[in-house]
Amino acid sequence: MTNIDTQRWKQLIVERNRELADRHKGQRCFILATGPSIKHQDLSPLEGETCIAVSNFFVHPLYPVLRPRYHCIAPFHHPLSEDAMQSWMDDLSRHVADLPEVNLIFSISDVVRNMQNDRFSGKQVYFLDNNASLQEVLDHGLDLAEPVFQAQSVSIIALQAALYMGFSEIYLLGCDHDWLLHMYETRHFYDEEKHAFTRVSGKDIEWKDNDVEVECRSYINLWQQYKVLRRLAAAKGVAIYNSTEGGMLDVFPRVALGTLFPAHAPSPQPHLAQGTRA
């Protein structure tokens, strides 16, 4: 296949993303990330809601209950190894095997890599072209059938997808983004042995060759991307809320998850008069 043929082939794959445009117009969704805070949150009220899971969220015990409608995976990147990536995709394949409704969202650069061995045969899979700049997206709008910007975090991929699909309310969970406070410590809601990267490549692989300067640059890029998406959301009348418990993300207003589901809130304890024993 020539370079021209390859480019046209990728373009046709990306153009299929138009199927997603305004698919959920006027609805709400919950983006489920993998920060450690999420292990302290009761996610059971999200059953029946439209959820967009990311990364290794499939190891959450409620994954088969919540049945996320979408699952986003970041593009292959340093310092990951091919063996670790293949093992991870095998893990994902096993967890989504019994979820016929799940739609997978990958990078166009990973078409061959992620689709090996027909592991996602029968699934709806969409691919994003991550080659635009932030300014290009601001100038021309967010269109998943055209190049989008390369995300600093997989939560950015999920947020771009949610905006394109027309959700009017978007809630972020597990977006702690506080790794600068825990340098050289890998932290998620799950035991790190549950991630293929750790099993195949060793502990703390994500910190390889990183230092404070690298992490600060990552923060600047990430915050700029969140602010661009906040601006695009505001132009469309879309509200984005941060329902993460704690963390450093301060771009969006906070909304406690429990306030959205008052029927699931714990029953208030009866007030006892002073001196009365329970």
RODOBA-317597 format. One record per residue (C-alpha): x, y, z. Coordinates in steps of 0.02 Angstrom, whole numbers, padded with zeros to 5 digits, always signed. Example, Ala and Ser with C-alpha at 12.3 -4.5 7.8 and 13.67 -1.06 7.14 Angstrom:
2
+00615-00225+00390/+00684-00053+00357/
! end
This chain:
278
+00000+00000+00000/+00073+00170-00050/+00078+00319+00068/-00066+00398-00028/-00168+00238-00013/-00130+00228+00173/-00183+00408+00201/-00346+00381+00107/-00378+00221+00204/-00354+00311+00370/-00462+00456+00312/-00605+00339+00271/-00590+00258+00443/-00595+00427+00531/-00739+00491+00425/-00846+00351+00498/-00843+00449+00661/-00982+00558+00590/-01099+00421+00653/-01063+00488+00827/-01110+00670+00793/-01248+00726+00913/-01292+00545+00948/-01335+00593+01128/-01393+00771+01101/-01466+00847+01260/-01421+00698+01371/-01298+00686+01515/-01148+00571+01537/-01017+00523+01664/-00834+00505+01620/-00754+00372+01729/-00566+00393+01750/-00448+00291+01858/-00386+00410+01993/-00373+00339+02171/-00517+00446+02233/-00643+00340+02140/-00619+00192+02257/-00699+00297+02394/-00853+00341+02290/-01012+00241+02275/-01037+00223+02088/-01189+00110+02099/-01311+00254+02064/-01233+00266+01890/-01314+00102+01837/-01424+00146+01689/-01332+00310+01656/-01227+00339+01500/-01046+00315+01553/-00884+00340+01459/-00746+00237+01538/-00561+00263+01506/-00400+00167+01517/-00397+00026+01645/-00567+00065+01720/-00626-00104+01661/-00548-00182+01817/-00673-00090+01928/-00790-00216+02011/-00943-00120+01949/-00887-00116+01767/-01006-00257+01715/-01147-00172+01812/-01121+00004+01747/-01097-00064+01570/-01011+00091+01499/-01075+00139+01327/-00901+00196+01274/-00724+00152+01322/-00575+00262+01272/-00394+00207+01262/-00246+00326+01243/-00129+00302+01094/+00024+00193+01113/+00163+00301+01184/+00332+00297+01272/+00380+00213+01387/+00255+00074+01347/+00317-00083+01262/+00229-00175+01122/+00213-00329+01232/+00130-00229+01370/+00010-00147+01247/-00041-00314+01173/-00069-00387+01345/-00173-00235+01393/-00282-00249+01239/-00309-00432+01277/-00366-00382+01452/-00486-00254+01381/-00554-00380+01256/-00596-00504+01394/-00685-00372+01499/-00793-00305+01357/-00834-00476+01283/-01003-00482+01371/-01046-00299+01339/-01118-00294+01163/-01167-00111+01184/-00991-00045+01218/-00910+00065+01085/-00721+00073+01085/-00624+00232+01044/-00442+00214+00994/-00312+00317+00900/-00295+00296+00712/-00110+00260+00742/-00161+00102+00834/-00276+00022+00705/-00161-00124+00667/-00089-00134+00843/-00255-00141+00938/-00355-00244+00814/-00236-00392+00806/-00306-00568+00815/-00483-00504+00785/-00491-00472+00972/-00629-00341+00952/-00725-00430+00814/-00909-00383+00822/-00878-00224+00923/-00910-00047+00863/-00737+00031+00857/-00698+00212+00814/-00527+00290+00782/-00471+00469+00810/-00340+00563+00711/-00240+00655+00844/-00138+00769+00732/-00220+00940+00749/-00158+01083+00857/-00262+01164+00993/-00276+01321+00886/-00337+01223+00735/-00476+01147+00838/-00521+01318+00908/-00524+01393+00733/-00621+01255+00646/-00720+01174+00786/-00715+01001+00863/-00754+00868+00735/-00706+00687+00768/-00715+00653+00581/-00570+00775+00562/-00405+00785+00657/-00421+00824+00842/-00280+00876+00958/-00165+00751+01041/-00227+00727+01218/-00114+00746+01369/-00230+00628+01464/-00355+00499+01408/-00490+00597+01500/-00466+00731+01366/-00506+00602+01232/-00666+00555+01324/-00713+00738+01346/-00687+00775+01160/-00796+00626+01118/-00932+00679+01240/-00939+00855+01167/-00948+00788+00989/-01088+00667+01035/-01194+00811+01096/-01206+00781+01282/-01269+00937+01370/-01207+00890+01544/-01040+00803+01571/-00978+00745+01741/-00797+00696+01775/-00752+00564+01905/-00582+00496+01952/-00491+00644+01872/-00378+00674+02022/-00232+00744+01920/-00129+00763+02078/+00021+00657+02032/+00138+00805+02059/+00099+00785+02245/+00150+00602+02235/+00304+00602+02126/+00371+00429+02080/+00219+00345+02156/+00098+00261+02037/-00078+00284+02104/-00246+00224+02038/-00405+00156+02117/-00344-00022+02085/-00194-00126+02136/-00057-00091+02008/-00037-00278+01974/-00206-00269+01889/-00130-00166+01749/-00041-00256+01607/+00092-00122+01602/+00148-00166+01778/+00140-00354+01749/+00238-00346+01587/+00353-00195+01605/+00380-00181+01791/+00326-00066+01930/+00312+00122+01905/+00344+00112+01717/+00250+00276+01691/+00383+00371+01789/+00527+00315+01679/+00639+00463+01632/+00518+00589+01710/+00562+00729+01830/+00478+00883+01902/+00509+00988+01747/+00431+00857+01634/+00281+00841+01748/+00256+01030+01759/+00255+01041+01569/+00127+00900+01567/+00017+00998+01687/+00026+01155+01579/-00022+01056+01423/-00163+00966+01513/-00237+01124+01591/-00229+01215+01423/-00324+01072+01342/-00456+01070+01477/-00478+01258+01456/-00497+01243+01268/-00631+01112+01293/-00715+01221+01424/-00720+01362+01296/-00790+01248+01160/-00919+01180+01282/-00976+01354+01333/-01000+01401+01150/-01119+01253+01132/-01209+01283+01297/-01135+01124+01371/-01101+01112+01558/-00948+01015+01620/-00936+00974+01805/-00800+00896+01910/-00874+00763+02024/-00704+00695+02075/-00680+00688+02264/-00528+00797+02295/-00388+00810+02168/-00310+00963+02088/-00421+00993+01936/-00493+01168+01957/-00552+01208+01780/-00733+01156+01804/-00858+01188+01945/-00874+01052+02074/-01033+00950+02095/-01037+00810+02223/-01097+00649+02144/-01218+00615+02287/-01315+00775+02253/-01365+00706+02083/-01442+00552+02160/-01528+00605+02321/-01627+00443+02327/-01463+00350+02355/-01404+00464+02496/-01387+00384+02669/-01539+00408+02780/-01514+00546+02909/-01487+00488+03086/-01625+00535+03210/-01581+00685+03318/-01562+00640+03500/-01598+00763+03636/-01452+00810+03747/-01421+00675+03876/-01518+00543+03779/-01429+00380+03742/-01451+00287+03579/
! end
